[in-house]
Amino acid sequence: MKFGILGSGMVGRGIAAKLVEQGNDVMIGTRDVDALMASTASDFMGNPPFPVWHAQNSGVKVGSFAETAAHSEVLFNATNGYGSLPALSQAGESNLNGKLLIDISNPLDFSQGMPPTMFISNTDSLGEQIQRTYPRVKVVKSLNTLTAALMVNPGLLADGDHTIFVSGNDSDAKAQTTEILKSFGWHDIIDLGDITTARGTEMLVALWLRLLGVLQTPMFSFKVVR
Ligand SMILES: NC(=O)c1ccc[n+]([C@@H]2O[C@H](COP(=O)([O-])OP(=O)(O)OC[C@H]3O[C@@H](n4cnc5c(N)ncnc54)[C@H](OP(=O)(O)O)[C@@H]3O)[C@@H](O)[C@H]2O)c1
């Protein structure tokens, strides 16, 4: 299957590597391919510059946001929260329409330092803003409540016995997302309802960030006991 990942950070890289390992045709999208392929600095988390990662993951294609969206049958949004709507605009509505977009982004504002605040919350969510902006795209919010390494390898923690959520308006899109999540190793998948329920998982990240401060490791997750 042809997958496109909008976003070249640790989330996009992790999803892309997993999908290639599964035998898919995968492209990562970025604002400026030449700049990305010439980057030499590690990010603030210590992740290596993109070319270093790409040398070890050369099966992943790299393109503009528009090339990536045009290439793909299914898309992931793994862009910075403030960059998500601009990235989708660059991807181009005609390249997005009718497709499943699994939205992993969080509306985090780091401008005042750590922990970040949320620039959308309570009565709206970034997932909803994306769905409102692109009514013909099948937006499913998922995977935004845990660290990148666990998204595609939940078994790294508690033998995979923790919970992941899906939110979206389109039942078929959520069913397809659920199959993708199962292929990543997820078992406990809760369908929260329509895209407005993304408010819950986006705001859960405020708790996740406080736990990160206390636990001093991102290797934790939420489990809904019931
Ligand atoms: N890191 C995690 O473990 C984690 C966990 C859960 C959810 N999330 C969410 O997942 C998303 C990706 O996180 P990340 O840590 O992988 O990377 P990130 O640093 O949040 O985002 C990197 C991507 O955002 C793009 N971007 C930044 N500003 C932009 C703008 N103004 N216009 C268009 N694109 C822009 C970058 O484009 P270029 O390629 O051109 O630089 C890059 O591809 C975020 O929304 C984050 O909140 C992250």
The ligand as a Gaussian input file, in Angstrom:
#p B3LYP/6-31G(d) Opt

LIG

0 1
 N        7.412000      13.325000      19.560000
 C        6.505000      12.509000      20.110000
 O        6.863000      11.495000      20.762000
 C        5.040000      12.791000      19.913000
 C        4.098000      12.031000      20.594000
 C        2.730000      12.262000      20.364000
 C        2.349000      13.249000      19.463000
 N        3.299000      13.995000      18.846000
 C        2.891000      15.026000      17.897000
 O        3.268000      14.561000      16.602000
 C        3.647000      15.676000      15.775000
 C        5.061000      15.438000      15.261000
 O        5.968000      15.434000      16.325000
 P        7.550000      15.253000      16.093000
 O        8.154000      15.296000      17.456000
 O        7.805000      14.104000      15.219000
 O        7.997000      16.489000      15.235000
 P        7.751000      18.078000      15.294000
 O        9.068000      18.719000      15.510000
 O        6.655000      18.429000      16.215000
 O        7.262000      18.350000      13.783000
 C        8.154000      18.191000      12.737000
 C        7.472000      18.413000      11.423000
 O        6.630000      19.567000      11.430000
 C        6.876000      20.313000      10.241000
 N        6.616000      21.730000      10.485000
 C        7.059000      22.509000      11.495000
 N        6.622000      23.773000      11.344000
 C        5.910000      23.798000      10.201000
 C        5.230000      24.816000       9.500000
 N        5.178000      26.076000       9.947000
 N        4.594000      24.489000       8.351000
 C        4.625000      23.218000       7.884000
 N        5.271000      22.209000       8.498000
 C        5.900000      22.490000       9.647000
 C        8.347000      20.080000       9.958000
 O        8.578000      20.329000       8.586000
 P       10.049000      20.184000       7.950000
 O       10.198000      18.707000       7.638000
 O        9.969000      21.028000       6.747000
 O       11.029000      20.654000       8.978000
 C        8.504000      18.623000      10.311000
 O        8.194000      17.791000       9.208000
 C        3.503000      16.920000      16.657000
 O        2.270000      17.541000      16.414000
 C        3.571000      16.364000      18.072000
 O        2.888000      17.171000      19.009000
 C        4.627000      13.802000      19.051000

